[in-house]
């Protein structure tokens, strides 16, 4: 399974960015996809997740500003980030939890995409 993330960049405070992450390869089933982030000197933290059933979960710090969604084939996950703040600056990683085969659990990460919020 490969996860390819893109969409990061430099944006001014109050601006918006949309991250996307496409999964490819041997995917038997997907339980959930999501986004995590890691700021310099900090641990990786949950940003948002979405289950195969469409249930979502968000970090308190991004509620009301970020939305998460999946593509038609549900192998792509998007993170729409609005009203960005300098504290949102981090490397954002996409995550997929599911199965690569009927008997093999998969929990993998994309390569990370840098989001910098600065004036």
Backbone as numpy.savetxt, mean C-alpha at the origin, in Angstrom:
# Nx Ny Nz CAx CAy CAz Cx Cy Cz
5.68 -14.94 -6.73 4.83 -13.76 -6.73 5.71 -12.52 -6.73
5.37 -11.58 -7.58 6.08 -10.30 -7.61 5.09 -9.17 -7.36
5.54 -8.19 -6.59 4.73 -7.01 -6.31 5.48 -5.79 -6.82
4.89 -5.07 -7.74 5.53 -3.90 -8.34 4.76 -2.66 -7.95
5.40 -1.82 -7.15 4.77 -0.60 -6.66 5.31 0.61 -7.40
4.44 1.59 -7.58 4.88 2.84 -8.20 3.96 3.96 -7.77
4.36 5.18 -8.08 3.52 6.34 -7.82 4.06 7.31 -6.80
5.17 6.97 -6.17 5.73 7.88 -5.18 6.34 9.10 -5.83
6.74 10.05 -5.01 7.36 11.26 -5.52 7.37 12.36 -4.50
7.68 13.54 -4.97 7.73 14.73 -4.13 6.45 15.53 -4.32
5.83 15.89 -3.22 4.58 16.65 -3.28 4.57 17.67 -2.16
3.92 18.79 -2.40 3.83 19.83 -1.37 2.78 19.45 -0.33
2.92 19.96 0.87 1.88 19.74 1.88 0.51 20.15 1.35
-0.48 19.30 1.64 -1.82 19.53 1.13 -2.09 18.90 -0.21
-1.06 18.40 -0.84 -1.20 17.78 -2.15 -1.66 16.34 -2.09
-1.72 15.72 -3.27 -2.20 14.35 -3.39 -1.24 13.50 -4.21
-1.24 12.23 -3.92 -0.52 11.23 -4.71 -1.35 9.96 -4.73
-1.15 9.17 -5.78 -1.81 7.87 -5.85 -0.75 6.81 -6.08
-0.67 5.88 -5.14 0.24 4.76 -5.27 -0.50 3.57 -5.85
0.19 2.77 -6.63 -0.39 1.54 -7.13 0.60 0.41 -6.95
0.08 -0.79 -6.82 0.91 -1.97 -6.66 0.23 -3.12 -7.38
0.94 -3.69 -8.34 0.40 -4.80 -9.12 1.09 -6.10 -8.75
0.30 -7.11 -8.50 0.82 -8.43 -8.18 0.79 -9.31 -9.42
1.84 -10.08 -9.60 1.91 -10.99 -10.73 2.59 -12.28 -10.29
2.53 -13.28 -11.17 3.15 -14.55 -10.84 2.12 -15.55 -10.33
2.61 -16.53 -9.58 1.77 -17.63 -9.11 0.97 -17.20 -7.88
-0.26 -16.79 -8.11 -1.13 -16.39 -7.02 -2.35 -17.29 -7.04
-2.50 -18.10 -6.01 -3.65 -18.99 -5.92 -4.86 -18.25 -5.38
-4.62 -17.48 -4.33 -5.72 -16.70 -3.75 -5.14 -15.54 -2.97
-5.94 -14.50 -2.81 -5.53 -13.30 -2.05 -6.48 -13.11 -0.89
-5.93 -13.00 0.30 -6.74 -12.69 1.47 -6.85 -11.19 1.68
-5.73 -10.50 1.51 -5.72 -9.06 1.71 -4.51 -8.45 1.03
-4.64 -7.20 0.66 -3.51 -6.41 0.18 -3.49 -5.12 0.98
-2.33 -4.52 1.04 -2.28 -3.30 1.83 -1.01 -2.52 1.63
-0.94 -1.44 2.37 0.21 -0.54 2.33 0.74 -0.30 3.74
2.03 -0.33 3.85 2.74 -0.01 5.07 3.77 1.06 4.72
4.27 1.74 5.74 5.28 2.76 5.47 6.35 2.75 6.55
7.50 3.22 6.18 8.61 3.30 7.14 9.31 4.63 6.93
9.24 5.45 7.95 9.93 6.73 7.94 11.34 6.54 8.49
12.26 7.45 8.16 13.64 7.31 8.66 13.68 7.21 10.17
14.37 6.20 10.66 14.53 6.02 12.09 13.33 5.44 12.80
12.32 5.04 12.05 11.11 4.50 12.67 10.83 3.09 12.15
9.97 2.39 12.87 9.58 1.06 12.44 8.52 1.14 11.34
8.45 0.08 10.57 7.41 -0.01 9.55 6.06 -0.07 10.24
5.09 0.67 9.69 3.77 0.73 10.29 2.69 0.55 9.23
1.55 0.05 9.71 0.40 -0.11 8.85 -0.12 1.25 8.39
-0.46 1.35 7.11 -1.16 2.52 6.60 -2.61 2.16 6.32
-2.81 1.14 5.48 -4.16 0.73 5.13 -4.13 -0.67 4.55
-5.21 -1.41 4.78 -5.35 -2.73 4.18 -6.76 -2.89 3.64
-6.89 -3.80 2.70 -8.20 -4.14 2.15 -8.25 -5.64 1.94
-9.31 -6.28 2.43 -9.44 -7.72 2.28 -10.09 -8.05 0.94
-10.07 -9.33 0.61 -10.70 -9.77 -0.63 -12.19 -9.48 -0.62
-12.76 -9.38 0.57 -14.17 -9.06 0.69 -14.47 -7.58 0.69
-13.42 -6.77 0.62 -13.62 -5.32 0.56 -13.57 -4.61 1.89
-13.29 -5.33 2.96 -13.18 -4.66 4.26 -11.85 -3.91 4.34
-11.91 -2.71 4.86 -10.72 -1.86 4.93 -10.35 -1.52 6.37
-9.10 -1.20 6.55 -8.59 -0.79 7.84 -7.54 0.29 7.59
-7.56 1.32 8.43 -6.65 2.44 8.24 -5.98 2.80 9.56
-4.75 3.28 9.45 -4.11 3.87 10.61 -4.88 5.13 11.00
-4.95 5.40 12.28 -5.68 6.59 12.73 -5.13 7.86 12.09
-3.84 7.89 11.86 -3.20 9.10 11.35 -3.59 9.43 9.91
-4.17 8.46 9.19 -4.52 8.71 7.78 -6.01 8.64 7.52
-6.80 8.30 8.53 -8.25 8.20 8.34 -8.80 9.53 7.86
-9.67 9.45 6.86 -10.26 10.65 6.30 -9.43 11.32 5.23
-8.18 10.90 5.09 -7.30 11.49 4.07 -6.90 10.48 2.99
-6.75 9.23 3.39 -6.31 8.19 2.46 -7.46 7.23 2.19
-7.51 6.73 0.97 -8.43 5.65 0.64 -7.66 4.52 -0.04
-8.15 3.30 0.11 -7.53 2.13 -0.48 -8.56 1.42 -1.33
-8.12 0.90 -2.46 -9.04 0.20 -3.35 -8.25 -0.82 -4.16
-8.98 -1.71 -4.80 -8.36 -2.72 -5.65 -8.86 -2.56 -7.08
-8.08 -3.11 -8.02 -8.46 -3.08 -9.42 -9.46 -4.16 -9.74
-9.89 -4.20 -10.99 -10.93 -5.15 -11.41 -10.53 -6.60 -11.14
-9.30 -6.94 -11.39 -8.84 -8.31 -11.16 -8.43 -8.54 -9.72
-8.50 -7.52 -8.91 -8.15 -7.57 -7.49 -6.71 -8.01 -7.27
-5.87 -7.87 -8.30 -4.45 -8.13 -8.13 -3.67 -6.82 -8.12
-4.38 -5.72 -8.12 -3.76 -4.41 -8.03 -4.41 -3.67 -6.88
-3.58 -3.02 -6.09 -4.10 -2.24 -4.97 -3.63 -0.81 -5.13
-4.52 0.12 -4.83 -4.24 1.53 -4.96 -4.35 2.21 -3.59
-3.53 3.22 -3.40 -3.63 4.05 -2.21 -3.72 5.50 -2.68
-4.89 6.08 -2.51 -5.09 7.49 -2.84 -4.81 8.30 -1.59
-3.83 9.17 -1.68 -3.41 9.95 -0.52 -3.71 11.42 -0.78
-4.59 11.98 0.02 -4.96 13.39 -0.10 -4.54 14.14 1.15
-4.51 15.45 1.04 -4.16 16.31 2.18 -2.88 15.84 2.84
-1.89 15.59 2.04 -0.65 15.04 2.55 0.06 16.02 3.49
0.71 15.44 4.49 1.42 16.21 5.50 2.90 15.80 5.49
3.75 16.66 5.98 5.18 16.28 6.04 5.41 14.98 6.79
4.60 14.71 7.80 4.77 13.47 8.56 4.35 12.22 7.79
3.79 12.39 6.60 3.50 11.24 5.75 4.73 10.81 4.94
5.79 11.59 5.03 7.02 11.25 4.32 7.56 9.91 4.81
7.76 9.00 3.86 8.21 7.66 4.21 8.40 6.85 2.93
9.00 5.70 3.07 8.98 4.71 2.01 7.72 3.86 2.21
6.93 3.76 1.19 5.67 3.02 1.25 5.85 1.65 0.57
5.44 0.63 1.29 5.57 -0.75 0.82 4.20 -1.37 0.65
3.99 -2.05 -0.46 2.74 -2.80 -0.59 2.96 -4.22 -0.08
1.88 -4.80 0.37 1.91 -6.14 0.97 0.76 -6.97 0.43
1.02 -8.23 0.22 -0.02 -9.17 -0.18 0.01 -10.38 0.73
-1.14 -10.73 1.25 -1.28 -11.95 2.06 -2.27 -12.88 1.37
-1.86 -14.09 1.18 -2.74 -15.05 0.53 -2.04 -16.38 0.40
-2.25 -17.01 -0.72 -1.62 -18.31 -0.99 -1.06 -18.34 -2.40
0.16 -18.85 -2.52 0.77 -19.02 -3.84 0.31 -20.34 -4.48
-0.03 -21.30 -3.65 -0.65 -22.54 -4.09 -1.72 -22.89 -3.06
-2.44 -23.95 -3.28 -3.49 -24.33 -2.33 -2.93 -24.60 -0.95
-1.67 -25.00 -0.86 -1.11 -25.38 0.43 -0.03 -24.45 0.94
0.37 -23.46 0.14 1.47 -22.57 0.54 0.96 -21.16 0.83
1.14 -20.74 2.09 0.79 -19.39 2.48 1.83 -18.42 1.94
1.37 -17.27 1.50 2.26 -16.24 0.98 2.03 -14.93 1.73
3.11 -14.29 2.11 3.05 -12.97 2.75 4.27 -12.20 2.24
4.07 -11.38 1.23 5.21 -10.75 0.58 5.08 -9.25 0.44
6.22 -8.64 0.07 6.35 -7.19 0.02 6.85 -6.72 -1.34
6.39 -5.56 -1.72 6.94 -4.89 -2.88 8.24 -4.20 -2.53
8.83 -3.52 -3.50 10.17 -2.96 -3.32 10.16 -1.62 -2.61
9.02 -1.03 -2.42 8.96 0.26 -1.74 9.02 1.42 -2.71
8.25 2.44 -2.42 8.26 3.66 -3.23 8.29 4.85 -2.28
9.17 5.80 -2.55 9.39 6.92 -1.64 8.38 8.03 -1.86
7.75 8.45 -0.79 6.86 9.60 -0.79 7.49 10.68 0.08
7.71 11.84 -0.51 8.27 12.97 0.23 7.30 14.13 0.17
6.89 14.59 1.34 5.97 15.72 1.44 6.75 16.90 2.00
6.97 17.88 1.15 7.80 19.01 1.56 7.53 20.20 0.66
7.66 21.37 1.24 7.52 22.59 0.46 8.88 23.08 -0.02
